[in-house]
């Protein structure tokens, strides 16, 4: 990896100033190299586009790409973040929430013959020494908090793609809208609905016939993820829906299901990290109804917590039964023990 420029400023909201951090010690250099590589390799992200070429951050990046001796103007990007965070803090003061202190890192690099411009905010924690830029042993590397903006640069030194990600899952509006002044390529509503449909179709196609109990379990997990989580992260979703569950049918290759889902999401340019919009998942898409006997059907209306202990199959002699955990009122309706 070739680094053309690496710059860091501490963003001090209370003091209303930025302070440049000299990246001189080897530990700091090693840390930022790890951060840069992690951003480049991150596969959960959200696509954005430029709304106007004249917005401050975008125009500064374009000037640096066209005239790479203008590195001194990069300080204005840090100053802009300070201004935006001061204003954002005023808006949330009444909620008694504080925007975390941190340092803004800007990196103009080349890796594998491809150029990138990276902007990332590393939020301060008890383990990050903001003055010496050292990571103390109490802070594992993977625990850092990052807001990332990755600008892919084409051969003509133009911005080709923009990807944002956040280790918290939620890409803050002040970050993409107020600071970077860029626009979503795909809305959260579209991401939610289409991603949900892709996953559910793959569950239906890949599991319903070959392993009905795995189909029901993964279907329930998918509904639960989309209805109870605030943010979608592809890796987290795949882990919860498929990978952390031991299938009843051991011959099913879970990795192939996950790969197919990822390919379909990528094919139609959906994001792999976004805010979930629960309201777009209509009731008709989560209800499940199955006839179990003449005149008797079971309907599952949505996500069931601990589904395996609430409903399961059982054999008695040659007969097959479905056992359902019931409320007191429902139990009384079918309590025929005395009349048997």
Rosetta blueprint (number, residue, H / E / L):
1 X L
2 X E
3 X E
4 X E
5 X E
6 X E
7 X E
8 X E
9 X E
10 X E
11 X E
12 X E
13 X L
14 X L
15 X L
16 X L
17 X E
18 X E
19 X E
20 X E
21 X L
22 X L
23 X L
24 X L
25 X L
26 X H
27 X H
28 X H
29 X H
30 X H
31 X H
32 X H
33 X H
34 X H
35 X H
36 X H
37 X H
38 X H
39 X H
40 X H
41 X H
42 X L
43 X L
44 X L
45 X L
46 X E
47 X E
48 X E
49 X E
50 X E
51 X L
52 X L
53 X L
54 X L
55 X L
56 X H
57 X H
58 X H
59 X H
60 X H
61 X H
62 X H
63 X H
64 X H
65 X H
66 X H
67 X L
68 X L
69 X L
70 X L
71 X H
72 X H
73 X H
74 X H
75 X H
76 X H
77 X H
78 X H
79 X H
80 X H
81 X H
82 X H
83 X H
84 X H
85 X H
86 X H
87 X H
88 X H
89 X H
90 X H
91 X H
92 X H
93 X H
94 X H
95 X H
96 X L
97 X L
98 X L
99 X L
100 X L
101 X L
102 X E
103 X E
104 X E
105 X E
106 X E
107 X E
108 X E
109 X E
110 X E
111 X E
112 X L
113 X L
114 X E
115 X E
116 X E
117 X E
118 X E
119 X E
120 X E
121 X E
122 X E
123 X E
124 X L
125 X L
126 X L
127 X L
128 X E
129 X E
130 X L
131 X L
132 X L
133 X L
134 X E
135 X E
136 X L
137 X L
138 X L
139 X L
140 X L
141 X H
142 X H
143 X H
144 X L
145 X E
146 X E
147 X E
148 X E
149 X E
150 X E
151 X E
152 X E
153 X E
154 X L
155 X L
156 X L
157 X L
158 X L
159 X E
160 X E
161 X E
162 X E
163 X E
164 X E
165 X E
166 X E
167 X L
168 X L
169 X L
170 X L
171 X L
172 X L
173 X H
174 X H
175 X H
176 X H
177 X H
178 X H
179 X H
180 X L
181 X L
182 X E
183 X E
184 X E
185 X L
186 X L
187 X L
188 X H
189 X H
190 X H
191 X H
192 X H
193 X H
194 X H
195 X H
196 X H
197 X H
198 X H
199 X H
200 X H
201 X H
202 X H
203 X H
204 X H
205 X H
206 X H
207 X H
208 X L
209 X L
210 X L
211 X L
212 X H
213 X H
214 X H
215 X H
216 X H
217 X H
218 X H
219 X H
220 X H
221 X H
222 X H
223 X H
224 X H
225 X H
226 X H
227 X H
228 X H
229 X L
230 X L
231 X E
232 X E
233 X E
234 X H
235 X H
236 X H
237 X H
238 X H
239 X H
240 X H
241 X H
242 X H
243 X H
244 X L
245 X L
246 X L
247 X L
248 X L
249 X L
250 X L
251 X L
252 X L
253 X L
254 X H
255 X H
256 X H
257 X H
258 X H
259 X H
260 X H
261 X H
262 X H
263 X H
264 X H
265 X H
266 X H
267 X H
268 X L
269 X L
270 X L
271 X L
272 X L
273 X E
274 X E
275 X E
276 X L
277 X L
278 X H
279 X H
280 X H
281 X L
282 X L
283 X H
284 X H
285 X H
286 X L
287 X L
288 X E
289 X E
290 X E
291 X E
292 X E
293 X E
294 X L
295 X L
296 X E
297 X E
298 X E
299 X E
300 X E
301 X L
302 X L
303 X L
304 X L
305 X L
306 X L
307 X H
308 X H
309 X H
310 X H
311 X E
312 X E
313 X E
314 X E
315 X E
316 X E
317 X L
318 X L
319 X E
320 X E
321 X E
322 X E
323 X E
324 X E
325 X L
326 X L
327 X L
328 X H
329 X H
330 X H
331 X H
332 X H
333 X H
334 X L
335 X L
336 X L
337 X H
338 X H
339 X H
340 X L
